[in-house]
Amino acid sequence: MMIVVTGGTGNVGGELVRLLVGAGEQVAAVSRRPAPSSESVRSLVGDLAEPDSLKAAFDGGDALFLHVAGSDPKGVLDAAEAGGIRRVVLLSSQGAGSRPDLYAQPVVFEEAVRRSGLEWTILRPGGFHSNALAWAEPIRAHRTAAAPFADVALPFIDPADIAGVAAAVLRGDSHAGRTYVLTGPQPITPRERAATIGEVLGERVRFVEQSRQEAREQMLRFMPEEAVEGTLSILGTPTPAEQQVSPEVERILGRAPRPFADWAARNAAAFR
């Protein structure tokens, strides 16, 4: 089986490629920048914003891991089907279910996947542990981390666990037509995440609480306004469903999802 992974060098996609290769699968890893190929991985340059650029990657593929990017999901899925793809796993967002008015792009992708005629599964993770990498520079420079809503807890998830679920779904036969919400093992606050990084480093990390407006201005530098508003809404005023721990990671992988401390330990070098 040939599995096509879009975002093949990203937080989730890169780990997914590693897991699939470890399981003996042939992989076509698609990214916007060239990456090395190997005996098991065919690395290709392609952009989800330009479906025609993906045709070479899709040709001969059986399954597709698709992340939300670009504005033409139907064009991407049509190209996938034309290339022989019969199964698609979409990496969406929990917000597509809990706040569809603020997560319009993931909603559009989900609707396109459901209408595609392909066998589909949708993954809706909450916030990523790796979002803490936004603190890497200030923690390295002066052992300080800043974020809004210091004591609001959410069950963030390790990207490696998302990749593990995606690998199981891509290779399994019992997930068609399902939508899985994916979370970590327990809610954790920004203040607690900063303290955990400090424990890993063996040095205190000072936490500074931002106002909503300060956080908004910072996030607008690298995120579209719609995504900023949705993110701040979840971070600041989560619904009970958004704070609930999902059983899906453990059900699919047969083990509990990894806590934030595990992720921080594996990525300590980023903060030193």
C-alpha atoms as an extended CHARMM CRD file, in Angstrom:
* protein
*
       272  EXT
         1         1  MET       CA              0.0000000000        0.0000000000        0.0000000000  PROA      1               0.0000000000
         2         2  MET       CA              1.2040000000        3.4980000000       -0.8210000000  PROA      2               0.0000000000
         3         3  ILE       CA              0.1950000000        6.1870000000        1.6890000000  PROA      3               0.0000000000
         4         4  VAL       CA              0.4220000000        9.8600000000        0.7500000000  PROA      4               0.0000000000
         5         5  VAL       CA              1.1280000000       12.2350000000        3.6560000000  PROA      5               0.0000000000
         6         6  THR       CA              0.5830000000       15.9430000000        3.1050000000  PROA      6               0.0000000000
         7         7  GLY       CA              2.5170000000       18.2040000000        5.4540000000  PROA      7               0.0000000000
         8         8  GLY       CA              5.0970000000       15.4310000000        5.4940000000  PROA      8               0.0000000000
         9         9  THR       CA              7.7190000000       17.4950000000        7.3310000000  PROA      9               0.0000000000
        10        10  GLY       CA              5.3760000000       19.0500000000        9.9330000000  PROA      10              0.0000000000
        11        11  ASN       CA              4.7970000000       18.3050000000       13.6270000000  PROA      11              0.0000000000
        12        12  VAL       CA              2.2290000000       15.6040000000       12.8990000000  PROA      12              0.0000000000
        13        13  GLY       CA              3.1450000000       14.6620000000        9.3380000000  PROA      13              0.0000000000
        14        14  GLY       CA              6.8350000000       14.1160000000       10.0230000000  PROA      14              0.0000000000
        15        15  GLU       CA              6.0890000000       11.7560000000       12.9070000000  PROA      15              0.0000000000
        16        16  LEU       CA              3.4020000000       10.0180000000       10.8580000000  PROA      16              0.0000000000
        17        17  VAL       CA              5.8980000000        9.3400000000        8.0640000000  PROA      17              0.0000000000
        18        18  ARG       CA              8.2990000000        7.8290000000       10.6090000000  PROA      18              0.0000000000
        19        19  LEU       CA              5.5930000000        5.5770000000       12.0850000000  PROA      19              0.0000000000
        20        20  LEU       CA              4.3700000000        4.3850000000        8.6980000000  PROA      20              0.0000000000
        21        21  VAL       CA              7.8730000000        3.5680000000        7.4920000000  PROA      21              0.0000000000
        22        22  GLY       CA              8.4900000000        1.7170000000       10.7600000000  PROA      22              0.0000000000
        23        23  ALA       CA              5.3640000000       -0.3430000000       10.0490000000  PROA      23              0.0000000000
        24        24  GLY       CA              6.7100000000       -1.3020000000        6.6210000000  PROA      24              0.0000000000
        25        25  GLU       CA              4.5470000000        0.9980000000        4.4940000000  PROA      25              0.0000000000
        26        26  GLN       CA              5.6090000000        2.8290000000        1.3730000000  PROA      26              0.0000000000
        27        27  VAL       CA              5.0960000000        6.5780000000        1.8110000000  PROA      27              0.0000000000
        28        28  ALA       CA              4.9020000000        9.6120000000       -0.4410000000  PROA      28              0.0000000000
        29        29  ALA       CA              5.6550000000       12.6320000000        1.7720000000  PROA      29              0.0000000000
        30        30  VAL       CA              4.4300000000       15.9150000000        0.3130000000  PROA      30              0.0000000000
        31        31  SER       CA              5.6800000000       19.3050000000        1.4940000000  PROA      31              0.0000000000
        32        32  ARG       CA              6.1960000000       22.7480000000        0.0540000000  PROA      32              0.0000000000
        33        33  ARG       CA              9.9750000000       22.4740000000        0.3730000000  PROA      33              0.0000000000
        34        34  PRO       CA             12.2380000000       19.7020000000       -0.9330000000  PROA      34              0.0000000000
        35        35  ALA       CA             13.0910000000       16.9530000000        1.5690000000  PROA      35              0.0000000000
        36        36  PRO       CA             15.3720000000       13.9090000000        1.2670000000  PROA      36              0.0000000000
        37        37  SER       CA             13.9100000000       10.7070000000       -0.1640000000  PROA      37              0.0000000000
        38        38  SER       CA             14.8010000000        7.1810000000        0.9040000000  PROA      38              0.0000000000
        39        39  GLU       CA             14.0610000000        3.5890000000       -0.0120000000  PROA      39              0.0000000000
        40        40  SER       CA             10.6910000000        3.7740000000        1.8020000000  PROA      40              0.0000000000
        41        41  VAL       CA              9.8510000000        7.4680000000        1.4340000000  PROA      41              0.0000000000
        42        42  ARG       CA              9.3040000000        9.2810000000       -1.8320000000  PROA      42              0.0000000000
        43        43  SER       CA              9.5660000000       12.9980000000       -0.9920000000  PROA      43              0.0000000000
        44        44  LEU       CA              7.7010000000       15.3250000000       -3.3210000000  PROA      44              0.0000000000
        45        45  VAL       CA              7.1450000000       19.0590000000       -3.5080000000  PROA      45              0.0000000000
        46        46  GLY       CA              3.4850000000       20.0580000000       -3.6180000000  PROA      46              0.0000000000
        47        47  ASP       CA              1.1430000000       22.7140000000       -2.2960000000  PROA      47              0.0000000000
        48        48  LEU       CA             -2.4420000000       22.1250000000       -1.1440000000  PROA      48              0.0000000000
        49        49  ALA       CA             -3.2350000000       25.6000000000       -2.4440000000  PROA      49              0.0000000000
        50        50  GLU       CA             -2.4260000000       24.2850000000       -5.9500000000  PROA      50              0.0000000000
        51        51  PRO       CA             -4.1390000000       20.8950000000       -6.4800000000  PROA      51              0.0000000000
        52        52  ASP       CA             -2.4190000000       20.3630000000       -9.8390000000  PROA      52              0.0000000000
        53        53  SER       CA              0.9360000000       20.2910000000       -8.0360000000  PROA      53              0.0000000000
        54        54  LEU       CA             -0.1870000000       17.1660000000       -6.1600000000  PROA      54              0.0000000000
        55        55  LYS       CA             -0.9800000000       14.9000000000       -9.1000000000  PROA      55              0.0000000000
        56        56  ALA       CA              2.4420000000       13.2270000000       -9.1330000000  PROA      56              0.0000000000
        57        57  ALA       CA              2.1550000000       12.4870000000       -5.4150000000  PROA      57              0.0000000000
        58        58  PHE       CA             -1.3260000000       11.0030000000       -5.7100000000  PROA      58              0.0000000000
        59        59  ASP       CA             -0.5620000000        8.8110000000       -8.7190000000  PROA      59              0.0000000000
        60        60  GLY       CA             -0.5310000000        5.2080000000       -7.5200000000  PROA      60              0.0000000000
        61        61  GLY       CA             -1.4740000000        6.0990000000       -3.9580000000  PROA      61              0.0000000000
        62        62  ASP       CA             -4.0040000000        4.1280000000       -1.9310000000  PROA      62              0.0000000000
        63        63  ALA       CA             -4.6010000000        6.3130000000        1.1310000000  PROA      63              0.0000000000
        64        64  LEU       CA             -4.1780000000        9.9950000000        1.9150000000  PROA      64              0.0000000000
        65        65  PHE       CA             -3.4320000000       11.9150000000        5.1030000000  PROA      65              0.0000000000
        66        66  LEU       CA             -4.7650000000       15.4050000000        4.4440000000  PROA      66              0.0000000000
        67        67  HSD       CA             -4.3590000000       18.4750000000        6.6110000000  PROA      67              0.0000000000
        68        68  VAL       CA             -6.4150000000       21.6380000000        6.3170000000  PROA      68              0.0000000000
        69        69  ALA       CA             -4.6250000000       24.1170000000        4.0670000000  PROA      69              0.0000000000
        70        70  GLY       CA             -5.5240000000       26.0550000000        0.9530000000  PROA      70              0.0000000000
        71        71  SER       CA             -9.0150000000       26.9310000000       -0.2210000000  PROA      71              0.0000000000
        72        72  ASP       CA             -9.9060000000       24.2110000000       -2.7360000000  PROA      72              0.0000000000
        73        73  PRO       CA            -10.4800000000       20.9390000000       -0.8590000000  PROA      73              0.0000000000
        74        74  LYS       CA            -12.6800000000       19.5920000000       -3.6640000000  PROA      74              0.0000000000
        75        75  GLY       CA             -9.8720000000       20.1530000000       -6.1660000000  PROA      75              0.0000000000
        76        76  VAL       CA             -7.4450000000       18.2820000000       -3.9090000000  PROA      76              0.0000000000
        77        77  LEU       CA             -9.8480000000       15.3980000000       -3.3410000000  PROA      77              0.0000000000
        78        78  ASP       CA            -10.7290000000       15.1560000000       -7.0500000000  PROA      78              0.0000000000
        79        79  ALA       CA             -7.0180000000       14.9440000000       -7.8650000000  PROA      79              0.0000000000
        80        80  ALA       CA             -6.5720000000       12.2910000000       -5.1710000000  PROA      80              0.0000000000
        81        81  GLU       CA             -9.3990000000       10.1620000000       -6.5240000000  PROA      81              0.0000000000
        82        82  ALA       CA             -8.0730000000       10.5130000000      -10.0680000000  PROA      82              0.0000000000
        83        83  GLY       CA             -4.7030000000        9.2370000000       -8.8360000000  PROA      83              0.0000000000
        84        84  GLY       CA             -6.2480000000        6.1230000000       -7.3150000000  PROA      84              0.0000000000
        85        85  ILE       CA             -6.6600000000        7.2140000000       -3.6910000000  PROA      85              0.0000000000
        86        86  ARG       CA             -9.5800000000        5.4240000000       -2.0370000000  PROA      86              0.0000000000
        87        87  ARG       CA             -9.1910000000        6.3710000000        1.6360000000  PROA      87              0.0000000000
        88        88  VAL       CA             -8.6600000000        9.8170000000        3.1880000000  PROA      88              0.0000000000
        89        89  VAL       CA             -7.9010000000       10.7600000000        6.7950000000  PROA      89              0.0000000000
        90        90  LEU       CA             -8.4310000000       14.4630000000        7.4280000000  PROA      90              0.0000000000
        91        91  LEU       CA             -6.5970000000       16.3250000000       10.1850000000  PROA      91              0.0000000000
        92        92  SER       CA             -9.2070000000       18.9100000000       11.1510000000  PROA      92              0.0000000000
        93        93  SER       CA             -9.7320000000       20.7240000000       14.4660000000  PROA      93              0.0000000000
        94        94  GLN       CA            -11.8930000000       20.2760000000       17.5430000000  PROA      94              0.0000000000
        95        95  GLY       CA            -13.1920000000       23.7730000000       16.8460000000  PROA      95              0.0000000000
        96        96  ALA       CA            -14.9020000000       22.5430000000       13.6710000000  PROA      96              0.0000000000
        97        97  GLY       CA            -17.3460000000       20.7380000000       15.9190000000  PROA      97              0.0000000000
        98        98  SER       CA            -17.5090000000       23.0270000000       18.9400000000  PROA      98              0.0000000000
        99        99  ARG       CA            -17.3150000000       26.4380000000       17.2140000000  PROA      99              0.0000000000
       100       100  PRO       CA            -18.0570000000       25.9960000000       13.4970000000  PROA      100             0.0000000000
       101       101  ASP       CA            -18.7590000000       29.7090000000       13.0590000000  PROA      101             0.0000000000
       102       102  LEU       CA            -15.1480000000       30.5130000000       14.0000000000  PROA      102             0.0000000000
       103       103  TYR       CA            -13.5220000000       27.5130000000       12.2940000000  PROA      103             0.0000000000
       104       104  ALA       CA            -14.9470000000       27.9050000000        8.8170000000  PROA      104             0.0000000000
       105       105  GLN       CA            -11.9670000000       26.4870000000        6.8930000000  PROA      105             0.0000000000
       106       106  PRO       CA            -11.8650000000       23.1340000000        8.7350000000  PROA      106             0.0000000000
       107       107  VAL       CA            -15.6570000000       22.9050000000        8.3690000000  PROA      107             0.0000000000
       108       108  VAL       CA            -15.3840000000       23.3950000000        4.6030000000  PROA      108             0.0000000000
       109       109  PHE       CA            -12.7150000000       20.6750000000        4.3910000000  PROA      109             0.0000000000
       110       110  GLU       CA            -14.7970000000       18.2790000000        6.4730000000  PROA      110             0.0000000000
       111       111  GLU       CA            -17.8420000000       18.8100000000        4.2760000000  PROA      111             0.0000000000
       112       112  ALA       CA            -15.7620000000       18.2470000000        1.1310000000  PROA      112             0.0000000000
       113       113  VAL       CA            -14.3250000000       15.0090000000        2.5410000000  PROA      113             0.0000000000
       114       114  ARG       CA            -17.7650000000       13.6980000000        3.4680000000  PROA      114             0.0000000000
       115       115  ARG       CA            -19.0780000000       14.4450000000       -0.0310000000  PROA      115             0.0000000000
       116       116  SER       CA            -16.0270000000       13.1200000000       -1.8560000000  PROA      116             0.0000000000
       117       117  GLY       CA            -17.1560000000        9.5270000000       -2.3680000000  PROA      117             0.0000000000
       118       118  LEU       CA            -13.9000000000        8.3240000000       -0.7780000000  PROA      118             0.0000000000
       119       119  GLU       CA            -13.7270000000        6.2830000000        2.4090000000  PROA      119             0.0000000000
       120       120  TRP       CA            -13.1010000000        8.9380000000        5.0600000000  PROA      120             0.0000000000
       121       121  THR       CA            -12.1970000000        9.4780000000        8.7040000000  PROA      121             0.0000000000
       122       122  ILE       CA            -11.9070000000       12.8770000000       10.4020000000  PROA      122             0.0000000000
       123       123  LEU       CA             -9.5390000000       13.6390000000       13.2760000000  PROA      123             0.0000000000
       124       124  ARG       CA            -10.4010000000       16.6340000000       15.4860000000  PROA      124             0.0000000000
       125       125  PRO       CA             -7.5320000000       17.2950000000       17.9130000000  PROA      125             0.0000000000
       126       126  GLY       CA             -7.5800000000       20.0170000000       20.5320000000  PROA      126             0.0000000000
       127       127  GLY       CA             -4.5770000000       22.2520000000       21.1980000000  PROA      127             0.0000000000
       128       128  PHE       CA             -1.0950000000       20.7900000000       20.6270000000  PROA      128             0.0000000000
       129       129  HSD       CA              1.6020000000       20.4260000000       23.2830000000  PROA      129             0.0000000000
       130       130  SER       CA              3.9650000000       21.8000000000       20.6420000000  PROA      130             0.0000000000
       131       131  ASN       CA              2.2300000000       25.1800000000       20.7900000000  PROA      131             0.0000000000
       132       132  ALA       CA              4.5770000000       25.7640000000       23.7330000000  PROA      132             0.0000000000
       133       133  LEU       CA              7.4110000000       26.1500000000       21.2140000000  PROA      133             0.0000000000
       134       134  ALA       CA              6.1770000000       29.7370000000       20.8650000000  PROA      134             0.0000000000
       135       135  TRP       CA              7.8710000000       30.2020000000       24.2580000000  PROA      135             0.0000000000
       136       136  ALA       CA             11.2060000000       28.7650000000       23.1370000000  PROA      136             0.0000000000
       137       137  GLU       CA             12.9690000000       32.0520000000       22.4240000000  PROA      137             0.0000000000
       138       138  PRO       CA             11.8690000000       33.9570000000       25.5720000000  PROA      138             0.0000000000
       139       139  ILE       CA             12.5600000000       30.9330000000       27.7590000000  PROA      139             0.0000000000
       140       140  ARG       CA             16.0530000000       30.5640000000       26.2740000000  PROA      140             0.0000000000
       141       141  ALA       CA             16.7110000000       34.2860000000       26.5590000000  PROA      141             0.0000000000
       142       142  HSD       CA             15.3280000000       35.1160000000       30.0200000000  PROA      142             0.0000000000
       143       143  ARG       CA             13.4110000000       32.1040000000       31.3770000000  PROA      143             0.0000000000
       144       144  THR       CA             10.0400000000       33.7760000000       30.8560000000  PROA      144             0.0000000000
       145       145  ALA       CA              6.8140000000       32.5340000000       29.2330000000  PROA      145             0.0000000000
       146       146  ALA       CA              3.7870000000       34.7230000000       28.4870000000  PROA      146             0.0000000000
       147       147  ALA       CA              0.2380000000       33.6820000000       27.6310000000  PROA      147             0.0000000000
       148       148  PRO       CA             -3.3440000000       34.7470000000       28.3090000000  PROA      148             0.0000000000
       149       149  PHE       CA             -5.8330000000       32.9360000000       30.5660000000  PROA      149             0.0000000000
       150       150  ALA       CA             -3.1590000000       31.6790000000       32.9420000000  PROA      150             0.0000000000
       151       151  ASP       CA             -5.3660000000       29.3230000000       34.9400000000  PROA      151             0.0000000000
       152       152  VAL       CA             -7.7710000000       28.0110000000       32.3060000000  PROA      152             0.0000000000
       153       153  ALA       CA             -7.0540000000       24.3040000000       31.7910000000  PROA      153             0.0000000000
       154       154  LEU       CA             -7.4620000000       22.4140000000       28.5090000000  PROA      154             0.0000000000
       155       155  PRO       CA             -6.5010000000       18.8230000000       27.6190000000  PROA      155             0.0000000000
       156       156  PHE       CA             -3.7730000000       19.6110000000       25.0710000000  PROA      156             0.0000000000
       157       157  ILE       CA             -2.4200000000       16.6830000000       23.0370000000  PROA      157             0.0000000000
       158       158  ASP       CA              1.0020000000       15.4900000000       21.9300000000  PROA      158             0.0000000000
       159       159  PRO       CA              1.3550000000       15.7170000000       18.1150000000  PROA      159             0.0000000000
       160       160  ALA       CA              3.0150000000       12.3080000000       18.2440000000  PROA      160             0.0000000000
       161       161  ASP       CA             -0.2310000000       10.8320000000       19.5800000000  PROA      161             0.0000000000
       162       162  ILE       CA             -2.1700000000       12.4250000000       16.7290000000  PROA      162             0.0000000000
       163       163  ALA       CA              0.2970000000       10.8240000000       14.3300000000  PROA      163             0.0000000000
       164       164  GLY       CA             -0.1230000000        7.4840000000       16.0910000000  PROA      164             0.0000000000
       165       165  VAL       CA             -3.8910000000        7.6320000000       15.6950000000  PROA      165             0.0000000000
       166       166  ALA       CA             -3.5520000000        8.6930000000       12.0540000000  PROA      166             0.0000000000
       167       167  ALA       CA             -1.2350000000        5.7560000000       11.3240000000  PROA      167             0.0000000000
       168       168  ALA       CA             -3.6730000000        3.3110000000       12.9180000000  PROA      168             0.0000000000
       169       169  VAL       CA             -6.6110000000        4.7380000000       10.9980000000  PROA      169             0.0000000000
       170       170  LEU       CA             -4.7770000000        4.8150000000        7.6600000000  PROA      170             0.0000000000
       171       171  ARG       CA             -3.7510000000        1.1740000000        8.0610000000  PROA      171             0.0000000000
       172       172  GLY       CA             -6.9620000000       -0.1190000000        9.7020000000  PROA      172             0.0000000000
       173       173  ASP       CA            -10.3450000000       -1.1450000000        8.3450000000  PROA      173             0.0000000000
       174       174  SER       CA            -12.7560000000       -0.1550000000       11.1120000000  PROA      174             0.0000000000
       175       175  HSD       CA            -12.6700000000        3.6430000000       11.0230000000  PROA      175             0.0000000000
       176       176  ALA       CA            -14.6330000000        4.5850000000        7.9060000000  PROA      176             0.0000000000
       177       177  GLY       CA            -17.2200000000        7.3100000000        8.3970000000  PROA      177             0.0000000000
       178       178  ARG       CA            -16.0350000000        8.1690000000       11.9100000000  PROA      178             0.0000000000
       179       179  THR       CA            -15.0520000000       11.4930000000       13.4790000000  PROA      179             0.0000000000
       180       180  TYR       CA            -12.6410000000       11.2940000000       16.4070000000  PROA      180             0.0000000000
       181       181  VAL       CA            -12.0130000000       14.0730000000       18.9320000000  PROA      181             0.0000000000
       182       182  LEU       CA             -8.4530000000       13.6990000000       20.2260000000  PROA      182             0.0000000000
       183       183  THR       CA             -7.1020000000       15.1140000000       23.4940000000  PROA      183             0.0000000000
       184       184  GLY       CA             -4.3330000000       14.5860000000       26.0030000000  PROA      184             0.0000000000
       185       185  PRO       CA             -4.7440000000       12.7370000000       29.3170000000  PROA      185             0.0000000000
       186       186  GLN       CA             -5.7760000000       15.6860000000       31.4930000000  PROA      186             0.0000000000
       187       187  PRO       CA             -6.4480000000       19.4290000000       31.3170000000  PROA      187             0.0000000000
       188       188  ILE       CA             -3.4180000000       21.6390000000       31.9720000000  PROA      188             0.0000000000
       189       189  THR       CA             -3.1550000000       25.4130000000       32.3340000000  PROA      189             0.0000000000
       190       190  PRO       CA             -0.5970000000       27.7250000000       30.6780000000  PROA      190             0.0000000000
       191       191  ARG       CA              0.8980000000       28.4440000000       34.1000000000  PROA      191             0.0000000000
       192       192  GLU       CA              1.3090000000       24.7080000000       34.7280000000  PROA      192             0.0000000000
       193       193  ARG       CA              2.8840000000       24.1460000000       31.3090000000  PROA      193             0.0000000000
       194       194  ALA       CA              5.4740000000       26.8590000000       31.9630000000  PROA      194             0.0000000000
       195       195  ALA       CA              6.2510000000       25.3670000000       35.3740000000  PROA      195             0.0000000000
       196       196  THR       CA              6.6410000000       21.9190000000       33.8010000000  PROA      196             0.0000000000
       197       197  ILE       CA              9.1830000000       23.2410000000       31.3000000000  PROA      197             0.0000000000
       198       198  GLY       CA             11.0500000000       24.7850000000       34.2160000000  PROA      198             0.0000000000
       199       199  GLU       CA             11.1170000000       21.4300000000       36.0040000000  PROA      199             0.0000000000
       200       200  VAL       CA             12.5370000000       19.7640000000       32.9000000000  PROA      200             0.0000000000
       201       201  LEU       CA             15.2250000000       22.4640000000       32.6350000000  PROA      201             0.0000000000
       202       202  GLY       CA             15.9750000000       22.4250000000       36.3360000000  PROA      202             0.0000000000
       203       203  GLU       CA             15.3900000000       26.1820000000       36.4840000000  PROA      203             0.0000000000
       204       204  ARG       CA             12.3620000000       28.3040000000       37.3260000000  PROA      204             0.0000000000
       205       205  VAL       CA             10.4590000000       29.6770000000       34.3250000000  PROA      205             0.0000000000
       206       206  ARG       CA              8.6280000000       32.8830000000       35.2350000000  PROA      206             0.0000000000
       207       207  PHE       CA              5.0720000000       33.0600000000       33.8890000000  PROA      207             0.0000000000
       208       208  VAL       CA              3.5760000000       36.3830000000       32.7500000000  PROA      208             0.0000000000
       209       209  GLU       CA             -0.1550000000       36.5570000000       32.1010000000  PROA      209             0.0000000000
       210       210  GLN       CA             -1.0760000000       38.5310000000       28.9900000000  PROA      210             0.0000000000
       211       211  SER       CA             -4.3470000000       40.3480000000       28.4300000000  PROA      211             0.0000000000
       212       212  ARG       CA             -6.5930000000       38.9930000000       25.6880000000  PROA      212             0.0000000000
       213       213  GLN       CA             -5.7290000000       42.0200000000       23.5350000000  PROA      213             0.0000000000
       214       214  GLU       CA             -1.9860000000       41.5570000000       24.0090000000  PROA      214             0.0000000000
       215       215  ALA       CA             -2.2740000000       37.9220000000       22.9940000000  PROA      215             0.0000000000
       216       216  ARG       CA             -4.4660000000       38.8270000000       20.0290000000  PROA      216             0.0000000000
       217       217  GLU       CA             -1.9740000000       41.3670000000       18.6920000000  PROA      217             0.0000000000
       218       218  GLN       CA              0.8560000000       38.8630000000       19.0140000000  PROA      218             0.0000000000
       219       219  MET       CA             -1.0660000000       36.0360000000       17.3140000000  PROA      219             0.0000000000
       220       220  LEU       CA             -2.1720000000       38.2350000000       14.4070000000  PROA      220             0.0000000000
       221       221  ARG       CA              1.4640000000       38.4290000000       13.3200000000  PROA      221             0.0000000000
       222       222  PHE       CA              1.3700000000       34.8060000000       12.1360000000  PROA      222             0.0000000000
       223       223  MET       CA             -2.2900000000       33.6920000000       12.1270000000  PROA      223             0.0000000000
       224       224  PRO       CA             -5.3550000000       34.8800000000       10.1750000000  PROA      224             0.0000000000
       225       225  GLU       CA             -7.8620000000       36.8800000000       12.2010000000  PROA      225             0.0000000000
       226       226  GLU       CA            -10.5550000000       34.1850000000       12.0560000000  PROA      226             0.0000000000
       227       227  ALA       CA             -8.1610000000       31.5910000000       13.5030000000  PROA      227             0.0000000000
       228       228  VAL       CA             -7.0120000000       34.0150000000       16.2050000000  PROA      228             0.0000000000
       229       229  GLU       CA            -10.5590000000       34.6960000000       17.3780000000  PROA      229             0.0000000000
       230       230  GLY       CA            -11.4230000000       31.0070000000       17.4570000000  PROA      230             0.0000000000
       231       231  THR       CA             -8.2620000000       30.1170000000       19.3410000000  PROA      231             0.0000000000
       232       232  LEU       CA             -8.7050000000       32.8640000000       21.9360000000  PROA      232             0.0000000000
       233       233  SER       CA            -12.3300000000       31.8820000000       22.4660000000  PROA      233             0.0000000000
       234       234  ILE       CA            -11.3920000000       28.2920000000       23.2450000000  PROA      234             0.0000000000
       235       235  LEU       CA             -8.4050000000       29.2770000000       25.3980000000  PROA      235             0.0000000000
       236       236  GLY       CA            -10.3570000000       31.8160000000       27.4130000000  PROA      236             0.0000000000
       237       237  THR       CA            -13.9120000000       30.5230000000       27.6160000000  PROA      237             0.0000000000
       238       238  PRO       CA            -13.8440000000       26.8090000000       26.7900000000  PROA      238             0.0000000000
       239       239  THR       CA            -17.0790000000       24.8640000000       26.7460000000  PROA      239             0.0000000000
       240       240  PRO       CA            -17.4280000000       21.7780000000       28.9550000000  PROA      240             0.0000000000
       241       241  ALA       CA            -16.9470000000       19.6360000000       25.8420000000  PROA      241             0.0000000000
       242       242  GLU       CA            -13.6770000000       21.4200000000       25.0190000000  PROA      242             0.0000000000
       243       243  GLN       CA            -12.3690000000       20.7380000000       28.5320000000  PROA      243             0.0000000000
       244       244  GLN       CA            -13.3910000000       17.0860000000       28.4980000000  PROA      244             0.0000000000
       245       245  VAL       CA            -10.7790000000       14.3580000000       28.0790000000  PROA      245             0.0000000000
       246       246  SER       CA            -11.5860000000       12.1520000000       25.0900000000  PROA      246             0.0000000000
       247       247  PRO       CA            -11.1230000000        8.3650000000       25.3230000000  PROA      247             0.0000000000
       248       248  GLU       CA            -10.3150000000        7.9680000000       21.6240000000  PROA      248             0.0000000000
       249       249  VAL       CA             -6.5020000000        8.0020000000       21.7750000000  PROA      249             0.0000000000
       250       250  GLU       CA             -6.4530000000        5.2510000000       24.3800000000  PROA      250             0.0000000000
       251       251  ARG       CA             -9.1690000000        3.2820000000       22.5930000000  PROA      251             0.0000000000
       252       252  ILE       CA             -7.3430000000        3.3730000000       19.2570000000  PROA      252             0.0000000000
       253       253  LEU       CA             -3.7370000000        3.0490000000       20.4620000000  PROA      253             0.0000000000
       254       254  GLY       CA             -4.3230000000        0.8260000000       23.4870000000  PROA      254             0.0000000000
       255       255  ARG       CA             -2.4890000000        3.2020000000       25.8120000000  PROA      255             0.0000000000
       256       256  ALA       CA             -3.1260000000        6.5240000000       27.5060000000  PROA      256             0.0000000000
       257       257  PRO       CA             -2.1490000000        9.6920000000       25.6310000000  PROA      257             0.0000000000
       258       258  ARG       CA              1.1730000000       11.2310000000       26.6410000000  PROA      258             0.0000000000
       259       259  PRO       CA              1.1360000000       14.0470000000       29.2170000000  PROA      259             0.0000000000
       260       260  PHE       CA              2.6810000000       17.4590000000       28.5990000000  PROA      260             0.0000000000
       261       261  ALA       CA              5.6540000000       16.5860000000       30.8190000000  PROA      261             0.0000000000
       262       262  ASP       CA              6.5980000000       13.7970000000       28.4040000000  PROA      262             0.0000000000
       263       263  TRP       CA              6.5390000000       16.1670000000       25.4360000000  PROA      263             0.0000000000
       264       264  ALA       CA              8.5310000000       18.8090000000       27.3600000000  PROA      264             0.0000000000
       265       265  ALA       CA             11.2180000000       16.2550000000       28.2810000000  PROA      265             0.0000000000
       266       266  ARG       CA             11.5880000000       15.1110000000       24.6610000000  PROA      266             0.0000000000
       267       267  ASN       CA             11.8390000000       18.7170000000       23.4390000000  PROA      267             0.0000000000
       268       268  ALA       CA             13.9070000000       20.2140000000       26.2470000000  PROA      268             0.0000000000
       269       269  ALA       CA             16.6920000000       21.2220000000       23.8560000000  PROA      269             0.0000000000
       270       270  ALA       CA             14.4070000000       23.8100000000       22.2680000000  PROA      270             0.0000000000
       271       271  PHE       CA             14.2250000000       25.7130000000       25.5720000000  PROA      271             0.0000000000
       272       272  ARG       CA             17.8490000000       25.4660000000       26.7680000000  PROA      272             0.0000000000
